[in-house]
Amino acid sequence: KNQVEQSPQSLIILEGKNCTLQCNYTVSPFSNLRWYKQDTGRGPVSLTIMTFSENTKSNGRYTATLDADTKQSSLHITASQLSDSASYICVVISGGSYIPTFGRGTSLIVHP
Amino acid sequence: DADVTQTPRNRITKTEKRIMLECSQTKGHDRMYWYRQDPGLGLQLIYYSFDVKDINKGEISDGYSVSRQAQAKFSLSLESAIPNQTALYFCATSDPGGELFFGEGSRLTVL
């Protein structure tokens, strides 16, 4: 069964600090992996996409990594801002069915 | 205007009532999805459709039905609502690369 596990479940940091969120997956065959940001009560919005051949990709203060061998991804947030407070969801697309498999998300709270 | 529009945004109803949540999109995507979100459980797939007249069950389809009336429209029905269907429901489309585009959500409360 395809699964996506995220850690930690929740995280509290001070404004200006960095943090790293983790995603482990068992989806096979693999097509791509995306990180989404979901503000409270809103629909998720895509931050980054990682394909099999990519190791690192940045989008502003967000940097995603992918290790396809160990089936792990991380999302690093640099110099956090209050607006980064949200749920971050890891989604893996299967290369067979193209059905997305969702992680449960990491709830990030940034305190001033 | 939003690319994926859900109506209603909020609905309170009573047990055993029939409810329909509607979704329309202007993205031109063939693939559409309905998800349910409960606190702490993430997004769960209810139904998905890869084309008009293509309907597939997701992981939690019991108690729900869908209709894909056109490429742009995908509606979710609860034939006889029950309290544990109280949740936030999201419609989404996806492009050929798999990027999902979500609506703003429909919050349903069943009393």
gemmi code that builds the backbone of each chain (N, CA, C; Angstrom):
import gemmi

chains = {
    "A": [
        ("LYS", (0.846, -1.189, 0.000), (0.000, 0.000, 0.000), (0.887, 1.246, 0.000)),
        ("ASN", (0.552, 2.209, -0.878), (1.308, 3.456, -0.912), (1.075, 4.254, 0.360)),
        ("GLN", (2.164, 4.718, 0.948), (2.045, 5.509, 2.171), (3.039, 6.659, 2.170)),
        ("VAL", (2.645, 7.744, 2.844), (3.507, 8.900, 3.040), (3.450, 9.269, 4.511)),
        ("GLU", (4.609, 9.278, 5.152), (4.698, 9.594, 6.571), (5.466, 10.898, 6.752)),
        ("GLN", (4.930, 11.792, 7.584), (5.581, 13.058, 7.816), (5.928, 13.228, 9.293)),
        ("SER", (7.033, 13.910, 9.519), (7.426, 14.228, 10.893), (8.125, 15.583, 10.925)),
        ("PRO", (8.046, 16.308, 12.047), (7.181, 15.981, 13.182), (5.720, 16.268, 12.853)),
        ("GLN", (4.831, 15.847, 13.708), (3.408, 16.131, 13.508), (3.138, 17.620, 13.697)),
        ("SER", (3.841, 18.237, 14.646), (3.702, 19.669, 14.881), (5.035, 20.239, 15.336)),
        ("LEU", (5.182, 21.535, 15.130), (6.454, 22.193, 15.410), (6.185, 23.651, 15.744)),
        ("ILE", (6.823, 24.127, 16.810), (6.713, 25.528, 17.204), (8.107, 26.129, 17.189)),
        ("ILE", (8.272, 27.229, 16.475), (9.588, 27.889, 16.416), (9.397, 29.397, 16.572)),
        ("LEU", (10.496, 30.070, 16.867), (10.470, 31.526, 16.966), (10.743, 32.150, 15.601)),
        ("GLU", (10.121, 33.260, 15.385), (10.319, 34.014, 14.155), (11.811, 34.246, 13.900)),
        ("GLY", (12.198, 34.028, 12.646), (13.601, 34.211, 12.283), (14.415, 32.928, 12.309)),
        ("LYS", (13.933, 31.911, 13.000), (14.648, 30.641, 13.077), (14.368, 29.788, 11.835)),
        ("ASN", (15.264, 28.817, 11.622), (15.096, 27.863, 10.535), (14.445, 26.583, 11.061)),
        ("CYS", (13.864, 25.814, 10.142), (13.334, 24.510, 10.537), (13.336, 23.577, 9.330)),
        ("THR", (13.268, 22.275, 9.636), (13.254, 21.262, 8.587), (12.147, 20.258, 8.858)),
        ("LEU", (11.348, 20.008, 7.847), (10.255, 19.054, 7.938), (10.619, 17.820, 7.112)),
        ("GLN", (10.194, 16.647, 7.587), (10.595, 15.400, 6.951), (9.402, 14.673, 6.326)),
        ("CYS", (9.707, 13.929, 5.262), (8.694, 13.136, 4.564), (9.335, 11.830, 4.098)),
        ("ASN", (8.763, 10.706, 4.504), (9.197, 9.386, 4.033), (8.045, 8.752, 3.276)),
        ("TYR", (8.354, 8.089, 2.167), (7.276, 7.530, 1.361), (7.607, 6.118, 0.898)),
        ("THR", (6.538, 5.371, 0.584), (6.697, 4.022, 0.045), (5.917, 3.876, -1.251)),
        ("VAL", (5.635, 5.003, -1.910), (4.881, 4.996, -3.164), (5.743, 4.429, -4.284)),
        ("SER", (5.162, 3.506, -5.027), (5.881, 2.876, -6.134), (4.902, 2.519, -7.245)),
        ("PRO", (5.246, 2.746, -8.507), (6.415, 3.483, -8.950), (6.273, 4.977, -8.670)),
        ("PHE", (7.427, 5.629, -8.568), (7.449, 7.043, -8.197), (7.411, 7.914, -9.441)),
        ("SER", (6.605, 8.971, -9.402), (6.602, 9.945, -10.493), (7.196, 11.261, -10.013)),
        ("ASN", (6.563, 11.868, -9.006), (7.108, 13.100, -8.453), (6.574, 13.319, -7.056)),
        ("LEU", (7.195, 14.247, -6.355), (6.826, 14.570, -4.977), (6.649, 16.075, -4.883)),
        ("ARG", (5.605, 16.485, -4.231), (5.341, 17.915, -4.042), (5.132, 18.224, -2.575)),
        ("TRP", (5.546, 19.427, -2.208), (5.216, 19.978, -0.901), (4.154, 21.055, -1.108)),
        ("TYR", (3.115, 20.981, -0.257), (2.037, 21.957, -0.292), (1.990, 22.698, 1.045)),
        ("LYS", (1.571, 23.957, 0.980), (1.316, 24.752, 2.178), (-0.185, 24.974, 2.286)),
        ("GLN", (-0.722, 24.673, 3.474), (-2.147, 24.881, 3.688), (-2.365, 25.818, 4.869)),
        ("ASP", (-2.835, 27.009, 4.579), (-3.243, 27.924, 5.635), (-4.556, 27.438, 6.234)),
        ("THR", (-4.789, 27.772, 7.487), (-5.968, 27.284, 8.198), (-7.245, 27.616, 7.432)),
        ("GLY", (-8.052, 26.591, 7.170), (-9.339, 26.788, 6.513), (-9.268, 27.047, 5.021)),
        ("ARG", (-8.068, 26.972, 4.449), (-7.901, 27.223, 3.013), (-7.456, 25.953, 2.299)),
        ("GLY", (-7.537, 25.949, 0.983), (-7.037, 24.823, 0.224), (-5.518, 24.848, 0.138)),
        ("PRO", (-4.877, 23.668, 0.069), (-3.417, 23.612, -0.064), (-2.939, 24.236, -1.367)),
        ("VAL", (-1.729, 24.792, -1.310), (-1.121, 25.414, -2.480), (0.273, 24.828, -2.661)),
        ("SER", (0.623, 24.483, -3.907), (1.908, 23.843, -4.186), (3.076, 24.798, -3.940)),
        ("LEU", (4.122, 24.281, -3.254), (5.346, 25.045, -3.018), (6.457, 24.612, -3.974)),
        ("THR", (6.670, 23.299, -4.064), (7.760, 22.768, -4.887), (7.363, 21.430, -5.473)),
        ("ILE", (8.029, 21.064, -6.559), (7.890, 19.729, -7.136), (9.281, 19.131, -7.270)),
        ("MET", (9.402, 17.858, -6.903), (10.666, 17.143, -7.034), (10.434, 15.921, -7.924)),
        ("THR", (11.198, 15.808, -8.987), (11.143, 14.617, -9.820), (12.294, 13.693, -9.467)),
        ("PHE", (12.319, 12.509, -10.055), (13.258, 11.461, -9.671), (14.708, 11.921, -9.773)),
        ("SER", (15.006, 12.743, -10.758), (16.402, 13.117, -11.012), (16.846, 14.348, -10.223)),
        ("GLU", (15.950, 14.952, -9.473), (16.291, 16.184, -8.773), (16.628, 15.899, -7.311)),
        ("ASN", (17.681, 16.555, -6.808), (18.081, 16.390, -5.417), (17.659, 17.563, -4.547)),
        ("THR", (17.719, 18.759, -5.113), (17.421, 19.963, -4.366), (16.718, 20.971, -5.258)),
        ("LYS", (15.746, 21.653, -4.670), (15.072, 22.721, -5.403), (14.638, 23.791, -4.421)),
        ("SER", (14.838, 25.030, -4.779), (14.495, 26.142, -3.890), (13.386, 26.989, -4.475)),
        ("ASN", (12.585, 27.534, -3.570), (11.519, 28.468, -3.928), (11.525, 29.539, -2.848)),
        ("GLY", (12.328, 30.571, -3.061), (12.454, 31.615, -2.041), (13.120, 31.058, -0.795)),
        ("ARG", (12.442, 31.185, 0.341), (12.999, 30.702, 1.604), (12.748, 29.209, 1.820)),
        ("TYR", (12.075, 28.574, 0.889), (11.785, 27.138, 0.974), (12.766, 26.357, 0.099)),
        ("THR", (13.378, 25.332, 0.693), (14.265, 24.455, -0.058), (13.848, 23.015, 0.189)),
        ("ALA", (13.548, 22.312, -0.888), (13.165, 20.908, -0.777), (14.307, 20.028, -1.261)),
        ("THR", (14.459, 18.887, -0.610), (15.443, 17.893, -1.043), (14.736, 16.569, -1.281)),
        ("LEU", (15.350, 15.750, -2.103), (14.813, 14.428, -2.381), (15.947, 13.420, -2.479)),
        ("ASP", (15.816, 12.327, -1.733), (16.720, 11.191, -1.859), (15.858, 10.018, -2.333)),
        ("ALA", (15.893, 9.756, -3.641), (15.037, 8.717, -4.210), (15.461, 7.319, -3.774)),
        ("ASP", (16.727, 7.170, -3.394), (17.198, 5.848, -2.960), (16.599, 5.462, -1.616)),
        ("THR", (16.601, 6.410, -0.681), (16.040, 6.134, 0.649), (14.580, 6.516, 0.733)),
        ("LYS", (14.040, 7.106, -0.329), (12.626, 7.523, -0.379), (12.317, 8.511, 0.740)),
        ("GLN", (13.149, 9.538, 0.808), (12.965, 10.574, 1.811), (13.039, 11.948, 1.151)),
        ("SER", (12.249, 12.860, 1.689), (12.300, 14.244, 1.250), (12.268, 15.136, 2.482)),
        ("SER", (12.806, 16.331, 2.344), (12.731, 17.300, 3.424), (12.372, 18.657, 2.844)),
        ("LEU", (11.764, 19.468, 3.694), (11.464, 20.851, 3.336), (12.106, 21.727, 4.396)),
        ("HIS", (13.054, 22.555, 3.976), (13.754, 23.446, 4.893), (13.231, 24.860, 4.710)),
        ("ILE", (12.853, 25.481, 5.821), (12.381, 26.865, 5.789), (13.417, 27.735, 6.473)),
        ("THR", (13.875, 28.724, 5.771), (14.924, 29.607, 6.282), (14.316, 30.918, 6.775)),
        ("ALA", (14.857, 31.412, 7.869), (14.440, 32.726, 8.404), (12.919, 32.827, 8.473)),
        ("SER", (12.331, 31.991, 9.274), (10.868, 31.865, 9.315), (10.185, 33.201, 9.609)),
        ("GLN", (8.986, 33.310, 9.045), (8.151, 34.488, 9.259), (6.815, 34.039, 9.858)),
        ("LEU", (6.109, 34.982, 10.451), (4.817, 34.647, 11.059), (3.873, 34.039, 10.024)),
        ("SER", (3.983, 34.489, 8.782), (3.110, 33.996, 7.723), (3.422, 32.557, 7.302)),
        ("ASP", (4.519, 32.013, 7.807), (4.844, 30.611, 7.531), (4.004, 29.663, 8.388)),
        ("SER", (3.312, 30.195, 9.377), (2.455, 29.360, 10.211), (1.368, 28.731, 9.343)),
        ("ALA", (1.394, 27.414, 9.248), (0.496, 26.687, 8.340), (0.754, 25.202, 8.514)),
        ("SER", (-0.003, 24.410, 7.771), (0.274, 22.977, 7.680), (1.027, 22.718, 6.380)),
        ("TYR", (2.066, 21.899, 6.447), (2.867, 21.585, 5.271), (2.662, 20.113, 4.940)),
        ("ILE", (2.204, 19.863, 3.736), (1.774, 18.531, 3.347), (2.668, 17.994, 2.242)),
        ("CYS", (3.142, 16.787, 2.427), (3.952, 16.096, 1.427), (3.019, 15.205, 0.601)),
        ("VAL", (3.097, 15.304, -0.709), (2.227, 14.536, -1.604), (3.085, 13.836, -2.653)),
        ("VAL", (2.894, 12.548, -2.798), (3.668, 11.771, -3.759), (2.739, 11.247, -4.844)),
        ("ILE", (3.154, 11.424, -6.092), (2.352, 10.964, -7.229), (2.917, 9.642, -7.730)),
        ("SER", (2.042, 8.659, -7.836), (2.455, 7.366, -8.371), (2.611, 7.422, -9.879)),
        ("GLY", (3.640, 6.787, -10.369), (3.875, 6.765, -11.806), (2.931, 5.845, -12.550)),
        ("GLY", (2.240, 4.986, -11.815), (1.296, 4.083, -12.454), (-0.085, 4.691, -12.575)),
        ("SER", (-0.720, 4.935, -11.444), (-2.092, 5.438, -11.427), (-2.187, 6.949, -11.508)),
        ("TYR", (-1.091, 7.642, -11.174), (-1.072, 9.103, -11.053), (-2.048, 9.605, -10.001)),
        ("ILE", (-2.401, 8.747, -9.053), (-3.214, 9.162, -7.911), (-2.288, 9.733, -6.846)),
        ("PRO", (-2.597, 10.925, -6.321), (-1.754, 11.492, -5.258), (-1.943, 10.744, -3.943)),
        ("THR", (-0.852, 10.511, -3.235), (-0.901, 9.973, -1.877), (-0.430, 11.065, -0.931)),
        ("PHE", (-1.267, 11.387, 0.052), (-1.003, 12.506, 0.956), (-0.405, 12.040, 2.271)),
        ("GLY", (0.533, 12.834, 2.793), (0.911, 12.698, 4.185), (-0.095, 13.458, 5.034)),
        ("ARG", (-0.016, 13.263, 6.356), (-0.975, 13.934, 7.238), (-0.590, 15.376, 7.520)),
        ("GLY", (0.605, 15.766, 7.115), (1.006, 17.142, 7.287), (1.761, 17.406, 8.578)),
        ("THR", (2.553, 18.467, 8.561), (3.221, 18.994, 9.762), (2.647, 20.369, 10.028)),
        ("SER", (2.134, 20.550, 11.231), (1.580, 21.844, 11.612), (2.696, 22.702, 12.184)),
        ("LEU", (3.007, 23.807, 11.506), (4.067, 24.704, 11.930), (3.468, 25.979, 12.512)),
        ("ILE", (3.917, 26.328, 13.702), (3.520, 27.592, 14.327), (4.776, 28.418, 14.529)),
        ("VAL", (4.753, 29.636, 14.008), (5.874, 30.552, 14.177), (5.440, 31.646, 15.149)),
        ("HIS", (6.160, 31.734, 16.272), (5.853, 32.738, 17.289), (6.754, 33.948, 17.148)),
        ("PRO", (6.195, 35.153, 17.437), (7.045, 36.357, 17.376), (8.051, 36.378, 18.510)),
    ],
    "B": [
        ("ASP", (-11.515, 35.793, -10.346), (-12.290, 34.616, -9.956), (-11.366, 33.430, -9.725)),
        ("ALA", (-11.746, 32.594, -8.765), (-10.945, 31.424, -8.448), (-11.011, 30.418, -9.590)),
        ("ASP", (-9.885, 29.660, -9.753), (-9.845, 28.645, -10.796), (-10.725, 27.451, -10.462)),
        ("VAL", (-10.842, 27.141, -9.160), (-11.675, 26.040, -8.692), (-12.652, 26.629, -7.665)),
        ("THR", (-13.909, 26.555, -7.966), (-14.931, 27.186, -7.139), (-15.844, 26.146, -6.529)),
        ("GLN", (-16.021, 26.249, -5.219), (-16.889, 25.312, -4.513), (-18.091, 26.060, -3.938)),
        ("THR", (-19.260, 25.435, -4.034), (-20.458, 25.974, -3.409), (-21.254, 24.850, -2.772)),
        ("PRO", (-21.848, 25.079, -1.581), (-21.687, 26.278, -0.775), (-20.369, 26.265, -0.019)),
        ("ARG", (-19.957, 27.364, 0.550), (-18.735, 27.411, 1.353), (-18.993, 26.898, 2.765)),
        ("ASN", (-20.196, 27.110, 3.223), (-20.588, 26.630, 4.554), (-22.018, 26.114, 4.488)),
        ("ARG", (-22.259, 24.999, 5.180), (-23.601, 24.450, 5.190), (-23.827, 23.729, 6.512)),
        ("ILE", (-24.961, 24.034, 7.124), (-25.393, 23.311, 8.325), (-26.671, 22.578, 7.962)),
        ("THR", (-26.720, 21.302, 8.248), (-27.888, 20.523, 7.886), (-28.202, 19.526, 8.999)),
        ("LYS", (-29.325, 18.846, 8.843), (-29.739, 17.881, 9.849), (-29.501, 16.454, 9.339)),
        ("THR", (-29.400, 15.553, 10.276), (-29.221, 14.143, 9.958), (-30.312, 13.662, 9.010)),
        ("GLU", (-29.884, 12.833, 8.028), (-30.741, 12.187, 7.029), (-31.153, 13.117, 5.893)),
        ("LYS", (-30.721, 14.345, 5.904), (-30.995, 15.237, 4.781), (-30.044, 14.929, 3.631)),
        ("ARG", (-30.482, 15.208, 2.407), (-29.628, 15.046, 1.236), (-28.892, 16.361, 0.982)),
        ("ILE", (-27.602, 16.235, 0.766), (-26.762, 17.405, 0.561), (-25.959, 17.258, -0.722)),
        ("MET", (-25.831, 18.340, -1.466), (-24.966, 18.329, -2.641), (-23.954, 19.462, -2.536)),
        ("LEU", (-22.695, 19.115, -2.736), (-21.625, 20.100, -2.821), (-21.184, 20.169, -4.276)),
        ("GLU", (-21.067, 21.383, -4.776), (-20.754, 21.531, -6.195), (-19.365, 22.121, -6.393)),
        ("CYS", (-18.757, 21.733, -7.504), (-17.420, 22.189, -7.827), (-17.352, 22.495, -9.310)),
        ("SER", (-16.812, 23.648, -9.632), (-16.589, 23.982, -11.034), (-15.179, 24.527, -11.199)),
        ("GLN", (-14.592, 24.297, -12.365), (-13.209, 24.713, -12.600), (-13.045, 25.347, -13.968)),
        ("THR", (-12.114, 26.289, -14.012), (-11.800, 26.971, -15.269), (-10.388, 26.634, -15.736)),
        ("LYS", (-9.763, 25.607, -15.123), (-8.393, 25.243, -15.464), (-8.324, 24.440, -16.761)),
        ("GLY", (-9.439, 23.856, -17.164), (-9.411, 23.019, -18.358), (-8.816, 21.645, -18.114)),
        ("HIS", (-8.744, 21.232, -16.842), (-8.160, 19.938, -16.497), (-9.193, 18.818, -16.617)),
        ("ASP", (-8.716, 17.646, -17.035), (-9.606, 16.494, -17.109), (-9.813, 15.846, -15.734)),
        ("ARG", (-8.780, 15.912, -14.883), (-8.822, 15.184, -13.615), (-9.393, 16.040, -12.496)),
        ("MET", (-10.364, 15.469, -11.798), (-10.966, 16.165, -10.665), (-11.117, 15.205, -9.499)),
        ("TYR", (-11.093, 15.773, -8.290), (-11.087, 14.972, -7.067), (-11.987, 15.617, -6.023)),
        ("TRP", (-12.513, 14.782, -5.118), (-13.139, 15.262, -3.903), (-12.397, 14.657, -2.713)),
        ("TYR", (-12.018, 15.552, -1.774), (-11.324, 15.138, -0.570), (-12.108, 15.589, 0.652)),
        ("ARG", (-11.894, 14.848, 1.728), (-12.443, 15.214, 3.026), (-11.266, 15.444, 3.961)),
        ("GLN", (-11.376, 16.497, 4.797), (-10.320, 16.766, 5.768), (-10.928, 16.868, 7.154)),
        ("ASP", (-10.406, 16.048, 8.062), (-10.757, 16.106, 9.473), (-9.511, 16.505, 10.238)),
        ("PRO", (-9.664, 17.179, 11.350), (-8.493, 17.626, 12.118), (-7.569, 16.461, 12.463)),
        ("GLY", (-6.291, 16.627, 12.167), (-5.296, 15.618, 12.524), (-5.234, 14.418, 11.603)),
        ("LEU", (-6.126, 14.342, 10.623), (-6.151, 13.167, 9.752), (-5.687, 13.456, 8.334)),
        ("GLY", (-5.421, 14.691, 8.005), (-5.007, 14.992, 6.650), (-6.151, 14.856, 5.666)),
        ("LEU", (-5.821, 14.858, 4.408), (-6.816, 14.802, 3.337), (-7.061, 13.360, 2.909)),
        ("GLN", (-8.326, 12.977, 2.867), (-8.698, 11.630, 2.459), (-9.497, 11.696, 1.163)),
        ("LEU", (-9.165, 10.834, 0.214), (-9.788, 10.850, -1.095), (-11.140, 10.150, -1.057)),
        ("ILE", (-12.181, 10.841, -1.518), (-13.524, 10.278, -1.528), (-13.821, 9.658, -2.899)),
        ("TYR", (-13.731, 10.456, -3.940), (-13.932, 10.012, -5.321), (-13.013, 10.820, -6.229)),
        ("TYR", (-12.725, 10.230, -7.396), (-11.996, 10.976, -8.395), (-12.484, 10.610, -9.784)),
        ("SER", (-12.201, 11.521, -10.714), (-12.671, 11.351, -12.095), (-11.576, 11.841, -13.030)),
        ("PHE", (-11.183, 11.010, -13.970), (-10.132, 11.395, -14.908), (-10.697, 11.907, -16.230)),
        ("ASP", (-12.008, 11.852, -16.382), (-12.638, 12.363, -17.600), (-14.136, 12.338, -17.368)),
        ("VAL", (-14.867, 13.019, -18.221), (-16.319, 12.964, -18.144), (-16.739, 11.503, -18.300)),
        ("LYS", (-17.641, 11.054, -17.483), (-18.174, 9.696, -17.450), (-17.214, 8.697, -16.811)),
        ("ASP", (-16.084, 9.169, -16.312), (-15.156, 8.306, -15.573), (-15.287, 8.620, -14.095)),
        ("ILE", (-15.711, 7.633, -13.300), (-15.902, 7.821, -11.864), (-15.174, 6.693, -11.146)),
        ("ASN", (-14.392, 7.042, -10.123), (-13.639, 6.049, -9.373), (-13.764, 6.302, -7.878)),
        ("LYS", (-13.904, 5.220, -7.118), (-13.981, 5.359, -5.676), (-12.598, 5.605, -5.094)),
        ("GLY", (-12.582, 6.438, -4.062), (-11.365, 6.649, -3.301), (-11.378, 5.789, -2.061)),
        ("GLU", (-10.612, 6.207, -1.064), (-10.458, 5.391, 0.145), (-11.644, 5.461, 1.102)),
        ("ILE", (-12.496, 6.495, 0.982), (-13.610, 6.637, 1.930), (-14.907, 6.983, 1.199)),
        ("SER", (-15.290, 6.220, 0.193), (-16.441, 6.558, -0.644), (-17.793, 6.191, -0.027)),
        ("ASP", (-17.812, 5.334, 0.978), (-19.097, 4.912, 1.556), (-19.878, 6.112, 2.080)),
        ("GLY", (-21.173, 6.190, 1.686), (-22.022, 7.272, 2.150), (-22.007, 8.483, 1.234)),
        ("TYR", (-21.189, 8.414, 0.170), (-21.055, 9.518, -0.776), (-21.311, 9.023, -2.200)),
        ("SER", (-21.719, 9.944, -3.070), (-21.788, 9.668, -4.497), (-21.362, 10.923, -5.238)),
        ("VAL", (-20.982, 10.761, -6.505), (-20.538, 11.914, -7.282), (-21.166, 11.870, -8.669)),
        ("SER", (-21.092, 13.014, -9.332), (-21.547, 13.131, -10.702), (-20.596, 14.057, -11.444)),
        ("ARG", (-20.129, 13.599, -12.609), (-19.257, 14.449, -13.449), (-20.101, 14.868, -14.645)),
        ("GLN", (-20.707, 16.032, -14.503), (-21.681, 16.475, -15.500), (-21.016, 16.986, -16.773)),
        ("ALA", (-19.828, 17.500, -16.622), (-19.078, 18.066, -17.745), (-17.622, 18.111, -17.308)),
        ("GLN", (-16.732, 18.457, -18.223), (-15.323, 18.524, -17.850), (-15.127, 19.495, -16.684)),
        ("ALA", (-15.911, 20.559, -16.669), (-15.685, 21.608, -15.679), (-16.437, 21.407, -14.377)),
        ("LYS", (-17.294, 20.418, -14.278), (-18.159, 20.302, -13.113), (-18.120, 18.906, -12.506)),
        ("PHE", (-17.974, 18.869, -11.179), (-17.876, 17.603, -10.453), (-18.574, 17.817, -9.115)),
        ("SER", (-19.704, 17.147, -8.892), (-20.475, 17.383, -7.678), (-20.427, 16.172, -6.763)),
        ("LEU", (-20.492, 16.445, -5.481), (-20.452, 15.417, -4.439), (-21.788, 15.434, -3.702)),
        ("SER", (-22.398, 14.267, -3.521), (-23.671, 14.172, -2.824), (-23.571, 13.285, -1.607)),
        ("LEU", (-24.271, 13.691, -0.570), (-24.482, 12.870, 0.614), (-25.970, 12.563, 0.614)),
        ("GLU", (-26.333, 11.324, 0.319), (-27.749, 10.980, 0.154), (-28.520, 11.093, 1.458)),
        ("SER", (-27.895, 10.722, 2.551), (-28.532, 10.779, 3.862), (-27.449, 11.129, 4.883)),
        ("ALA", (-27.281, 12.420, 5.103), (-26.153, 12.884, 5.912), (-26.236, 12.365, 7.350)),
        ("ILE", (-25.048, 12.078, 7.895), (-24.938, 11.668, 9.291), (-23.899, 12.539, 9.985)),
        ("PRO", (-23.976, 12.657, 11.320), (-23.075, 13.589, 12.019), (-21.583, 13.346, 11.775)),
        ("ASN", (-21.160, 12.084, 11.586), (-19.722, 11.887, 11.396), (-19.241, 12.256, 9.991)),
        ("GLN", (-20.151, 12.806, 9.174), (-19.738, 13.384, 7.895), (-19.470, 14.889, 8.026)),
        ("THR", (-19.570, 15.380, 9.239), (-19.173, 16.754, 9.516), (-17.677, 16.883, 9.264)),
        ("ALA", (-17.303, 17.763, 8.337), (-15.903, 17.877, 7.950), (-15.753, 19.053, 6.991)),
        ("LEU", (-14.505, 19.279, 6.598), (-14.170, 20.260, 5.560), (-13.921, 19.479, 4.271)),
        ("TYR", (-14.622, 19.829, 3.226), (-14.525, 19.106, 1.956), (-13.835, 19.988, 0.915)),
        ("PHE", (-12.895, 19.370, 0.211), (-12.174, 20.084, -0.835), (-12.358, 19.397, -2.179)),
        ("CYS", (-12.580, 20.212, -3.187), (-12.532, 19.770, -4.576), (-11.174, 20.187, -5.133)),
        ("ALA", (-10.637, 19.378, -6.023), (-9.356, 19.711, -6.633), (-9.315, 19.238, -8.075)),
        ("THR", (-8.495, 19.882, -8.863), (-8.168, 19.403, -10.204), (-6.674, 19.137, -10.244)),
        ("SER", (-6.217, 18.405, -11.245), (-4.782, 18.247, -11.411), (-4.398, 18.346, -12.878)),
        ("ASP", (-3.190, 18.898, -13.093), (-2.687, 18.982, -14.457), (-1.983, 17.674, -14.820)),
        ("PRO", (-1.558, 17.504, -16.060), (-0.920, 16.236, -16.453), (0.319, 15.884, -15.633)),
        ("GLY", (0.988, 16.889, -15.071), (2.165, 16.613, -14.243), (1.828, 16.237, -12.816)),
        ("GLY", (0.558, 16.331, -12.463), (0.133, 15.922, -11.129), (-0.032, 17.048, -10.130)),
        ("GLU", (0.219, 18.307, -10.521), (0.010, 19.386, -9.573), (-1.480, 19.551, -9.313)),
        ("LEU", (-1.834, 19.611, -8.036), (-3.221, 19.755, -7.623), (-3.565, 21.214, -7.390)),
        ("PHE", (-4.763, 21.583, -7.794), (-5.284, 22.929, -7.581), (-6.585, 22.778, -6.806)),
        ("PHE", (-6.616, 23.340, -5.617), (-7.731, 23.134, -4.711), (-8.689, 24.316, -4.715)),
        ("GLY", (-9.950, 23.989, -4.430), (-10.918, 25.019, -4.136), (-10.720, 25.527, -2.726)),
        ("GLU", (-11.575, 26.455, -2.300), (-11.450, 27.063, -0.993), (-12.081, 26.222, 0.112)),
        ("GLY", (-12.745, 25.157, -0.264), (-13.310, 24.261, 0.743), (-14.774, 24.544, 1.031)),
        ("SER", (-15.481, 23.489, 1.414), (-16.875, 23.592, 1.842), (-16.976, 22.978, 3.229)),
        ("ARG", (-17.332, 23.810, 4.193), (-17.437, 23.307, 5.569), (-18.859, 22.821, 5.805)),
        ("LEU", (-18.987, 21.536, 6.082), (-20.299, 20.918, 6.283), (-20.458, 20.493, 7.733)),
        ("THR", (-21.569, 20.894, 8.328), (-21.908, 20.481, 9.695), (-23.229, 19.736, 9.656)),
        ("VAL", (-23.218, 18.509, 10.152), (-24.436, 17.692, 10.204), (-24.847, 17.545, 11.665)),
        ("LEU", (-26.014, 18.053, 11.990), (-26.493, 18.033, 13.385), (-27.353, 16.817, 13.669)),
    ],
}
model = gemmi.Model(1)
for chain_id, residues in chains.items():
    chain = gemmi.Chain(chain_id)
    for i, (resn, *xyz) in enumerate(residues, 1):
        res = gemmi.Residue()
        res.name, res.seqid = resn, gemmi.SeqId(i, " ")
        for name, pos in zip(("N", "CA", "C"), xyz):
            atom = gemmi.Atom()
            atom.name, atom.element = name, gemmi.Element(name[0])
            atom.pos, atom.b_iso = gemmi.Position(*pos), 0.0
            res.add_atom(atom)
        chain.add_residue(res)
    model.add_chain(chain)
structure = gemmi.Structure()
structure.add_model(model)
structure.setup_entities()
